[in-house]
Amino acid sequence: MTTHYVAGFFAGMFLANTVPHFVHGISGNPFPTPFSKPRGIGLSSPVVNVVWSLINLVVGYMLLQHARLSDDNPLSLIVFFAGIAFISIYCSIRFQQKHKD
């Protein structure tokens, strides 16, 4: 049962991380990815961002299948949204500091 909650948390993280990379990529804008140099700080091409967003989407979807989210189990939804909140807040802080370096 615990693995369903862990899967739900990480599903939220991966699915939320899909959005910025996909939007920047299809807009033709470079954006940091784990493949940029320096890692996570430098800019990756729009194509790399689209590919990275699709990888995040597939992994997030696979984790979501294992998570078994349900309205009958509010804790599963809370954990899923906690994953979304965690990665969103972390990235907002991380990328804000990038511009101060």
Secondary structure as GFF3:
##gff-version 3
##sequence-region A 1 101
A	DSSP	alpha_helix	2	26	.	.	.	ID=ss1
A	DSSP	alpha_helix	46	67	.	.	.	ID=ss2
A	DSSP	alpha_helix	74	98	.	.	.	ID=ss3
###
